[in-house]
Amino acid sequence: MSRIGEIVAPRRMGSGFRWLLASSWTSNVGDGIALAAGPLLVASQTDSAFLVALAALLQRLPWLLLGLWAGAIADRVDRRAVVMVANALRALVVVALCVLLGTGHVSIGAVLAVMFLYGVAEVFADSASQTLLPMLVEPRDLGTGNARLQAGFLAANQLLGPPVGAFLFALGAIWPFVVQVVCVALAVVLVARIASQPPPAREVRTHVRQDIAEGLRWIAANAPVRTLALVILVFNVTWAAPWGVLVKYALDHLDMGEVGFGLLTTASAVGGIVGVASFGWLERRARLSTIMRVCLSLEVLMHLVLALTTTGWVALVVMVVFGAYAFVWGTVSNTIRQRAVPSEFQGRVGSVYGVCVFGGLVVGQALGGVLAQAWGITAPFWFAFVGAGVTLALVWRQLEHVAHAGEVPGTDG
């Protein structure tokens, strides 16, 4: 077991990283359970497609409303404390939901309110937690650290959590949320074992708005970080456009049925496990700029193949490849950003990236629905192929510069 522990969380990365990893994995189990149980609860309370869609929107809306503020606050105060308080509030929100379920007073309005409040607390927890890794490990270990965190997300949030959540919901609507409370509370206890992580000493501004503006100016003046943020924004728009209609694509275009649709998402998670497991090997043997170009090129090709195919097994293969390169890309982009951004700006810059991700998802899903309604179910895939391809062509040369942003002297990136 000690040998496995050394492989997963090398001793050189310190006990703080191990506590962070354990907290992240535990929290992801709870979130994965809710990933299945949440939509099931919504569906049990309403037949309205609008309210079902609204529930999904309310989970992302807090990032657009509060993401920049959460990042600025993470740069002002003890970051570990922010994670603990925000996660404790997440647990309390779910406890309130459990009380409503246990007393039989739950309603669709209450469920929607819980989803929004949970999303608000999650924004602050995520904004602060993403600043902890660069404070706990050396820059050379950021790739390894991000890969381990991504592995936990895949295994716990995407593979283990959802089927457990569905099973527990079948036993009783309250049980998946009781387990989620336990997981989030345990995550608070684990992250409390990390030494206090205040931000670097600096003059505290008179208003958070000034901190936000300062962070935006820093990004605007830093070409590599700015380019990476724009790539993430555009590629999330182009990704979300077809992804938002994936269920209709699987059922009506590929004739895969409900089980086949489930297999598509499972295939991407399996591919992600492969990608994260191979990241260390890739990082040692390939330049980061090469990895970035390959990942983004595969994204463009994925949209083209899915637009052309009418065969389910082809789509499954594509989704495995997608999962592999998508999580490699996520690890690379996080590592580059954490290396390039000074510690005092980690919260604010990270929150801008979060806004780009969730803003891109909201815009892309809206576009995908319009395109599919007007020109057919494959139209969003063609839009994604063209949009992602043009974007990649425009940033191809800049990716070399982006990959070396904040690089440790003596490394070959």
C-alpha positions, 0 to 999 in steps of 0.5 A: 500500500505504501508503494501505491501511495508513493505512486499516487502522491509522491512523498516529495510533493508533501503532506499538504498535497496528500490532504488536498488530494484526499479532500478533492477525491472525497468531495468528487464522490459526493458531487458524482452522486449528486450528478445523477441524483439531482436530475432524477429529483428534478424529474420526480418533481416536474414534467416541465422541460423548461424547469428541467433545463432551468435546473441545469442553468441554475447550477452554472449561473453562479459562475457567471454572476459571482465567479470574478468576485469569488476569485478576488476574495480568494486572493484576499484571505486565507484560501484554505479557510475559504474552501472550508467555509464554502464546503461547509455551506454546501453541506448545510444547503444539502442538509436543508434539502434532506430535511425537506425530503424527510418531512415530505415538504419538498417542491420543485421551487425548493429543489431549484433554490437548493441547486442555485445556493449549492452552485453559489457555495461551489463557486467560492470553494472551487475558486479558492481550491484551485489556488492551493495546488501551486502553493503546496507543490513545486512548479515542476510537480504541477503537471503531476498534481493536476493529473492526480486531481483530474484522475480523482474527478474522473474516477469519483465524479464521472464513473463511480458517483453517478451509478451509486447516486442512481442506485441510492435514489432508487432506494429513497430520494433522501439517501444520495443526498445524505451520503453527499453531505457526509462526503462534503463534510469529510472533505472539510475535515481533510482540507483542514489538515493542510497548513493555513494558506493565506495569499501573499502579503499585499495591500488590500484594496478598498473594494473587491471591484478594484481587485477584479479590475486589477486581475483583468488588466493583468490578463489583458497585459499577459499575451500567453495567459490571455490567448489561453483564456480565449482558446478555452472560451471559444472551444467551450462554445464550439464543444457545448453546441453539439454536446447540448443536443447529444442525447437527440443525436444518439437517439434520432441520428445514430439510433443507439437508444437510451443505453447507447447514449449512456455508453457515449458518456461512459466512453468519454470517462474511460478515455479520460482515465487513459489520458490522465494515466498517460500524462506523466509519460507524455509530459516527459516525452513531448513538448507541451506545445506539441501536446496542446496542438495535438489535443486541439487538432483532435477536437476539430477532427472529433466534430468532423467525424461525428458530423459525418458518421451514422454509426454508433460504434464509430461515435463510441470510439470517437468519445473514448479518444475525446475523453483521453485528449480532453483531460490531457488538455485540461491538465496541460492548460491548468499547469501552464496557467498555474506556472505563469500566474503569480500567486497573488493573482491565482484566484482572480485569473483562475476565476476568469478561466472559470467564467470562460468555461461556463460562459462558453457552455451557456452560449454554446448550448443555446447556439446548438439548440437553435442550429439543430432546430433550424438546420438539423441535428448535425448542424451544431457539429458542423458549426463546431468543426468550422469554429474550432478549426478556424480558431486553431488556425489563428492561434497555432503559432502562438501556442508555442509561446503559451506553452512556455509561459511561466516555465521553470528555467532549465526545463524543456517544456 
